[in-house]
Amino acid sequence: MQDEKHFDGGCTCRRVRYRMTSEPMFVNCCHCRWCQRETGSAFVLNAMIEADRVQLLSGEVEVVDTPSESGKGQKISRCPDCRVALWSNYSGAGDKARFVRVGTLDDPDRFPPGIHVFTASKQPWVVLPPGIPAVPAYYDSSQVWPKESLERRAALFAK
């Protein structure tokens, strides 16, 4: 059983292992076409967390500059061997926040999405669960995130 304050994960070949030292601020499930293309799947599940709360336990990541729909790009951190994407850094948050791919966690069931975004471009066969907010594009986090998460984000960007 994993320590309730630490959440470990890694790539498929196990060369890269990391630890989130707290729960994420928030989890988004993005259905945009860019995420579909980058993952080769119907969506991506990202856990947003302060970068200093993600520790490399073993291995090193290769950072790949990747274009994005905004034109500002993102940096995807991948295992240099098996090429699995472990997290991204988006231009809006820079190096301060990581968007950890929930599927790379040892226990991904711990972090279901708090919202589904860009559902206007979701695959038609994906059925969204009731009770979880879903928006056609992006959203105002101040309307959706818990107070504690908003405080963590404010502290992060005040640094």
PyMOL commands that set and color helices and strands:
alter all, ss='L'
color gray80, all
select helices_A, chain A and resi 33-39+51-53+102-104+108-110+119-121+141-144+147-158
alter helices_A, ss='H'
color red, helices_A
select strands_A, chain A and resi 7-10+17-20+26-30+44-50+54-58+62-66+74-78+85-90+97-101+115-117
alter strands_A, ss='S'
color yellow, strands_A
deselect
rebuild
show_as cartoon
